[in-house]
Amino acid sequence: MAEPAKGLAQQAEDSLEQVAEAVRKRFDELTEGRFSDQIKEGRFADSGDSGTDQGHPANQHQRR
């Protein structure tokens, strides 16, 4: 690859890395605390959730 093309490719890579870092930072700012707070508050925990499929009792599974 010619030197000017290598320089252009490096600039593009650097720019994309800066964009990716900005997106990561903004995502972290937007989600900071929200998701973890919901988990801590029990939003995703069902009352009576024992880790098994409530629609199918464990003792009724059959192999075919």
C-alpha positions, 0 to 999 in steps of 0.5 A: 500500500502506498504511503499516502493510503497508509496515512489515510487508513490510519486516520480513518482507524483513529477517527473510528476509534474515537467515535467508538470510545465516544459511543461507549462513554455516552452509553455508560452515562445513559445506562449508569445506575439504571439497569443495576438499580432495577436489578437491585430493586428486584424488577426482574425477579418474579415472586416465586421464581425458583429457576424452573419453568413454571409452566412445566412441573419438573417431575412431568418431563418425559424423554421420547 
